[in-house]
Amino acid sequence: MTESRYFRVTGRVQGVFYRASTQARAQELGLTGWVRNCADGSVELEASGDVEALRQLESWLWQGPERAQESAVEVAEGAGEPVSGFEIRRDQ
């Protein structure tokens, strides 16, 4: 079953390779979507794919790259915007 999820990660998540690491993990899991930095210091992303892969990504978002310090991961239903691959978008 394919679904789409929107995530917002807060904490120390900018300047620690969070976007690139998220892109790599999403690609490993076979997900499509995007990730970007937000002006408020958070990182947001939308991912689409297998439900189990989305669960694994959500779990990984709580750990992130080594220097990150996540304080919260918000999850909502995604818009399911069609994207090929998993891209890093320009900051919001």
N, C-alpha and C positions, 0 to 999 in steps of 0.2 A: 504494500500500500504506500502510495506517495503522498506526502503532506508538505506543508510549508510552515516554517516557524520564524518569528521575528524575535531577536534577542537584543537586550541592552545590558552591557556589562559596565559596572562602575567600580571605582577604586583606583589603584595605580595601574592604569592600563594603556596609557599613551607614553611613547618614548621607550618602550620595552619590547618592541617587535611583536606586539600583540596582533596587529592586522596580518602581517606576513605569516606568523605562526598559525593563526586561525585559517588563513587561506590554505596552507599546507595540510592542516588536519582535515579540513572539509574535503579537499581533493582526495586524500587518502581514504575517506569514508564514501567517496563517490557522490558527494552532494554538489548541487549547483547553487549559485547565489552571489552575494556581495558582502563586503565589510567596509566600514569607514569610521574615522574619528569624528566625534561631535564636538561642538564648541564648548560644551560644558565639561569636557574632560573624559566623557564616557566613550565607549566604542559600541556601535550598533551594527547589526548584521541581519540578513535574511538568508535562510538556507532552505532548500527544497530537496526532497529525496525520500528514501526509505525511512520509515518511522524509527526503526532501531538505530539507524545511523544518526538520526536527529537526536535521539536520546544520548548516544555516545558523544556527540558534539557538545550537547548541553553539559554533560559531566566534565568534559575537557575544559569548557569555558571557565569552570570554577577553579581550574589549576593554571591554565594558560602557560605562557612561557615562563622561564625560571625567575626573571626579575619582576614579574607582575604580582600585584597584591589585590585580588578581587574582593570587593565587599558585598556585591550583589549581582545576581544574574536574573533579569526580568525576562519572562517568556510570554509571548502572545501568538495567536494565529497569524501567519504571514499572509501577504497578499497573493503569493504565488506568481509573482512577476516572472515572465519567461526570461531566463538568462542562460547562455551556454557557458559552461565552465564556472569557476568561482573567482570573481574579480575583486580587486581592491579599488574602491572608489575614492574620489577626491573628498577631502574633509568637508563636513557640512557647515 
